[in-house]
Amino acid sequence: MLDDKVILFLFLDVILIFVALIYMGKLSTLLLKPCLLIDLQQSILDGNFIIMYQPIVSTTNGHKKNIYGLEALIRWNHPKIGLIMPDEFIPLVEKNNLMDRLTDILLQKTLNDLKNNDIFNLDKTQNISINIPPSYLLKSINIKKLVLYRDNLIKLNWQPCIEITEREKISEQVIISIHYLRKIGFKFSIDDFGSGCTALYLLQEVPFDHLKIDKRFIEKVKNDNDVNHIITTIIDLSKKLDIKPIVEGVENRQQVEYLKGNGCEIYQGYYFYKPLNIKTAINEIIKNK
């Protein structure tokens, strides 16, 4: 039988290995899923999330960059770990059927941020984009929440735009909901186009306003001819369907020059702006007037 000292040393060895793996970035927080799920459920009850806002930029007026709108991005403010990015916790949310509750938090916190910063009195309507999973649009109670959300935003001079994620298939019922919401004033975007479940026929069935090209294509711009052909084809297709293409994940001037040369004028990425807190984001809009 092992004595207490041996057990202690073995325990310390395990802790040191665990810490080393975290330090080297080889141990994802998702390995702690059982613990994280309990924390996630509690954080949803407590509202331990913050919203960051990444400007979307238009260069339609030559080389001058104008802020076309903001995208609301949720971050989990874990009480012990700190900020956790969506890629780390959204799969856990989806697996445990918590997406509706998280979406409610995103909507409410975004609205509160914009209400609390109404002192800036924007003299021009700005787009505010928010990610909504297709499944959220299947319930009538959620549609009612979105109508109230729209009413409040329009009063504040913000144009709501729903970004439909491609992680789920878009059913006929979701299409009906999109048509209704668009009729009452929402704009719609396909998010991460080319990476998920969106079938091409939906571009004909659904009146999308924007098509956001997935950043994984942009990372290989000019280095991969096949990817270049895909990007230019998506841009050409969107324009022929009268849908504005928005390129995500733009990180350098080389990408901008290539994309602009192929007819794209609306961008989002760290080359222009990283995600900002609401006060800084609105100040950037005011500076852009």
C-alpha positions as CSV (number, residue, x, y, z in Angstrom):
1,M,0.0,0.0,0.0
2,L,1.3,3.5,-0.9
3,D,2.2,5.7,2.0
4,D,0.9,9.3,2.3
5,K,4.2,10.9,1.0
6,V,4.2,8.8,-2.2
7,I,0.5,9.7,-2.9
8,L,1.3,13.3,-2.3
9,F,4.2,13.3,-4.8
10,L,2.1,11.4,-7.4
11,F,-0.6,14.0,-7.0
12,L,1.9,16.9,-7.4
13,D,3.3,15.3,-10.5
14,V,-0.2,15.1,-12.0
15,I,-0.8,18.8,-11.1
16,L,2.5,19.9,-12.7
17,I,1.8,18.0,-15.9
18,F,-1.7,19.6,-16.0
19,V,-0.3,23.1,-15.5
20,A,2.4,22.5,-18.2
21,L,-0.1,21.3,-20.7
22,I,-2.2,24.5,-20.1
23,Y,0.9,26.7,-20.4
24,M,1.9,25.1,-23.7
25,G,-1.6,25.5,-25.0
26,K,-2.1,21.8,-25.5
27,L,-5.0,21.4,-23.0
28,S,-8.2,23.0,-24.2
29,T,-10.7,24.2,-21.6
30,L,-13.1,21.9,-23.2
31,L,-11.3,19.0,-21.5
32,L,-13.0,20.2,-18.4
33,K,-16.5,19.8,-19.9
34,P,-18.2,18.3,-16.9
35,C,-17.1,21.2,-14.7
36,L,-17.6,23.8,-17.4
37,L,-21.1,22.7,-18.0
38,I,-22.1,23.3,-14.4
39,D,-20.4,26.7,-14.6
40,L,-22.0,27.5,-17.9
41,Q,-25.5,26.7,-16.6
42,Q,-24.8,29.0,-13.6
43,S,-23.4,31.7,-15.7
44,I,-26.5,31.7,-17.9
45,L,-28.6,32.1,-14.8
46,D,-26.3,34.9,-13.5
47,G,-25.8,36.6,-16.9
48,N,-22.0,36.3,-16.8
49,F,-21.4,37.3,-20.4
50,I,-20.2,40.5,-22.0
51,I,-20.8,41.8,-25.5
52,M,-18.1,43.1,-27.7
53,Y,-18.7,45.0,-31.0
54,Q,-16.7,44.6,-34.1
55,P,-17.2,47.3,-36.8
56,I,-18.0,46.3,-40.3
57,V,-16.3,48.6,-42.8
58,S,-17.4,49.8,-46.2
59,T,-15.0,51.3,-48.8
60,T,-17.6,52.2,-51.4
61,N,-16.3,55.8,-51.3
62,G,-12.9,55.1,-52.8
63,H,-10.2,54.4,-50.2
64,K,-12.0,56.1,-47.3
65,K,-13.3,53.5,-44.8
66,N,-16.8,54.1,-43.4
67,I,-18.3,52.1,-40.6
68,Y,-21.2,50.2,-42.2
69,G,-22.4,48.7,-38.9
70,L,-21.4,46.7,-35.8
71,E,-21.6,43.0,-35.1
72,A,-22.4,42.0,-31.5
73,L,-20.1,39.2,-30.3
74,I,-20.7,37.4,-27.0
75,R,-17.9,36.4,-24.6
76,W,-18.3,34.2,-21.5
77,N,-16.9,36.0,-18.5
78,H,-16.1,32.9,-16.4
79,P,-15.7,33.9,-12.8
80,K,-12.4,31.9,-12.4
81,I,-10.9,31.4,-15.9
82,G,-11.8,34.8,-17.3
83,L,-13.0,35.5,-20.8
84,I,-13.7,32.4,-22.9
85,M,-14.2,32.8,-26.6
86,P,-17.4,31.4,-28.4
87,D,-15.5,28.7,-30.2
88,E,-14.7,27.2,-26.8
89,F,-18.2,27.2,-25.3
90,I,-20.8,27.4,-28.1
91,P,-20.4,23.6,-28.9
92,L,-21.2,23.0,-25.2
93,V,-24.2,25.3,-25.4
94,E,-25.5,23.6,-28.5
95,K,-25.0,20.1,-27.1
96,N,-27.0,20.9,-24.0
97,N,-29.9,22.7,-25.6
98,L,-29.0,26.1,-24.1
99,M,-28.9,28.1,-27.3
100,D,-32.2,29.8,-26.9
101,R,-31.3,31.0,-23.4
102,L,-27.9,32.2,-24.5
103,T,-29.5,34.1,-27.5
104,D,-31.9,35.8,-25.1
105,I,-28.9,37.0,-23.1
106,L,-27.2,38.3,-26.2
107,L,-30.2,40.2,-27.4
108,Q,-31.0,41.7,-24.0
109,K,-27.4,42.7,-23.2
110,T,-26.9,44.2,-26.7
111,L,-30.1,46.2,-26.3
112,N,-29.1,47.4,-22.8
113,D,-25.7,48.5,-24.2
114,L,-27.3,50.5,-27.0
115,K,-29.9,52.1,-24.7
116,N,-27.2,53.1,-22.1
117,N,-25.2,54.8,-24.9
118,D,-28.1,56.6,-26.5
119,I,-26.6,59.9,-25.2
120,F,-24.5,60.0,-28.3
121,N,-27.6,60.7,-30.4
122,L,-26.6,59.1,-33.6
123,D,-28.0,61.1,-36.5
124,K,-27.8,58.3,-39.0
125,T,-29.3,54.8,-38.7
126,Q,-26.6,52.2,-38.1
127,N,-26.7,48.4,-38.7
128,I,-26.4,46.2,-35.6
129,S,-25.9,42.5,-36.5
130,I,-26.5,39.7,-34.1
131,N,-26.1,35.9,-34.6
132,I,-29.3,33.9,-34.3
133,P,-29.4,30.1,-34.8
134,P,-32.1,28.9,-37.1
135,S,-33.7,26.8,-34.3
136,Y,-34.4,30.1,-32.4
137,L,-36.8,31.1,-35.2
138,L,-39.0,28.0,-34.8
139,K,-40.7,29.2,-31.6
140,S,-43.5,31.8,-31.7
141,I,-42.3,33.2,-28.3
142,N,-38.9,33.9,-29.8
143,I,-40.4,35.7,-32.8
144,K,-42.4,37.9,-30.3
145,K,-39.1,38.7,-28.5
146,L,-37.5,39.7,-31.7
147,V,-40.3,42.0,-32.6
148,L,-39.9,43.8,-29.3
149,Y,-36.2,43.9,-29.9
150,R,-36.7,45.5,-33.3
151,D,-39.1,48.1,-31.9
152,N,-36.6,49.2,-29.2
153,L,-33.7,49.3,-31.6
154,I,-35.4,51.4,-34.3
155,K,-36.3,54.0,-31.6
156,L,-32.6,54.2,-30.9
157,N,-31.7,54.6,-34.6
158,W,-30.3,51.1,-35.0
159,Q,-31.2,48.8,-37.9
160,P,-31.4,45.2,-36.7
161,C,-29.7,42.6,-38.8
162,I,-30.0,38.9,-38.0
163,E,-27.0,36.7,-39.0
164,I,-28.2,33.2,-39.6
165,T,-25.5,30.8,-38.7
166,E,-24.8,27.8,-41.0
167,R,-24.3,25.3,-38.1
168,E,-27.9,24.1,-38.6
169,K,-30.1,23.4,-41.6
170,I,-32.7,26.0,-42.4
171,S,-36.1,24.4,-42.5
172,E,-39.3,25.6,-44.3
173,Q,-40.6,26.9,-41.0
174,V,-37.5,29.0,-40.5
175,I,-37.8,30.3,-44.0
176,I,-41.4,31.4,-43.2
177,S,-40.1,33.2,-40.1
178,I,-37.4,34.9,-42.0
179,H,-39.9,36.2,-44.6
180,Y,-42.1,37.5,-41.8
181,L,-39.3,39.2,-39.8
182,R,-37.8,40.8,-43.0
183,K,-41.3,42.1,-43.9
184,I,-41.5,43.9,-40.5
185,G,-38.0,45.5,-40.8
186,F,-35.2,43.1,-40.1
187,K,-32.3,42.6,-42.4
188,F,-30.8,39.2,-42.8
189,S,-27.3,37.8,-43.5
190,I,-25.9,34.3,-44.1
191,D,-23.0,34.0,-41.7
192,D,-19.8,32.0,-42.6
193,F,-21.1,31.2,-46.1
194,G,-19.4,28.2,-47.6
195,S,-18.7,26.5,-44.3
196,G,-21.9,24.9,-43.2
197,C,-25.4,23.6,-44.2
198,T,-26.7,26.4,-46.5
199,A,-27.8,25.0,-49.8
200,L,-27.6,27.2,-52.9
201,Y,-31.4,27.0,-53.4
202,L,-31.9,29.0,-50.2
203,L,-30.3,32.1,-51.9
204,Q,-33.3,32.0,-54.2
205,E,-35.9,31.1,-51.6
206,V,-34.7,33.6,-48.9
207,P,-34.3,37.3,-49.5
208,F,-31.0,37.7,-47.8
209,D,-29.4,41.2,-47.6
210,H,-25.8,40.1,-47.0
211,L,-23.7,37.1,-47.6
212,K,-20.7,36.9,-45.3
213,I,-17.8,34.9,-46.8
214,D,-16.2,32.6,-44.3
215,K,-12.8,33.7,-43.0
216,R,-11.2,30.3,-43.7
217,F,-11.3,31.2,-47.4
218,I,-9.8,34.6,-46.8
219,E,-6.8,33.1,-45.0
220,K,-5.6,31.5,-48.2
221,V,-6.2,34.5,-50.5
222,K,-3.5,34.8,-53.3
223,N,-1.8,31.6,-52.1
224,D,-4.3,29.1,-53.4
225,N,-5.8,29.4,-56.9
226,D,-8.7,27.1,-56.1
227,V,-9.7,29.3,-53.1
228,N,-9.3,32.5,-55.2
229,H,-11.7,31.0,-57.7
230,I,-14.2,30.1,-55.0
231,I,-14.1,33.7,-53.5
232,T,-14.5,35.4,-56.8
233,T,-17.4,33.0,-57.7
234,I,-19.2,33.8,-54.4
235,I,-18.7,37.5,-54.9
236,D,-20.1,37.3,-58.5
237,L,-23.0,35.1,-57.4
238,S,-24.0,37.4,-54.6
239,K,-23.9,40.5,-56.8
240,K,-26.0,38.8,-59.5
241,L,-28.6,38.0,-56.8
242,D,-28.4,41.6,-55.5
243,I,-27.0,40.4,-52.2
244,K,-24.1,42.4,-50.7
245,P,-21.0,40.3,-50.0
246,I,-19.2,41.0,-46.7
247,V,-15.8,39.4,-46.2
248,E,-14.9,38.2,-42.7
249,G,-11.5,37.7,-41.2
250,V,-9.6,40.4,-43.2
251,E,-6.2,40.7,-41.5
252,N,-3.8,42.5,-44.0
253,R,-3.6,44.9,-46.8
254,Q,-2.8,42.2,-49.4
255,Q,-6.2,40.6,-48.7
256,V,-8.0,44.0,-49.0
257,E,-6.3,44.8,-52.3
258,Y,-7.2,41.4,-53.8
259,L,-10.8,41.5,-52.6
260,K,-11.3,45.1,-53.7
261,G,-9.9,44.3,-57.1
262,N,-12.5,41.5,-57.4
263,G,-15.4,43.8,-56.6
264,C,-15.8,43.5,-52.8
265,E,-16.4,46.6,-50.8
266,I,-17.5,45.6,-47.3
267,Y,-15.1,44.0,-44.8
268,Q,-14.8,42.8,-41.2
269,G,-11.6,41.9,-39.5
270,Y,-8.6,42.9,-37.4
271,Y,-7.0,44.8,-40.3
272,F,-9.7,47.4,-39.7
273,Y,-11.0,46.9,-36.1
274,K,-10.8,44.3,-33.4
275,P,-13.9,43.8,-31.3
276,L,-14.5,46.9,-29.1
277,N,-16.5,47.8,-26.0
278,I,-19.7,49.7,-26.9
279,K,-18.5,53.1,-25.9
280,T,-15.3,52.8,-28.1
281,A,-17.3,51.4,-31.0
282,I,-19.8,54.2,-31.0
283,N,-17.0,56.8,-30.7
284,E,-15.5,55.2,-33.8
285,I,-18.8,55.6,-35.6
286,I,-18.9,59.3,-34.6
287,K,-15.4,59.9,-35.8
288,N,-16.3,58.3,-39.1
289,K,-19.1,60.8,-39.8
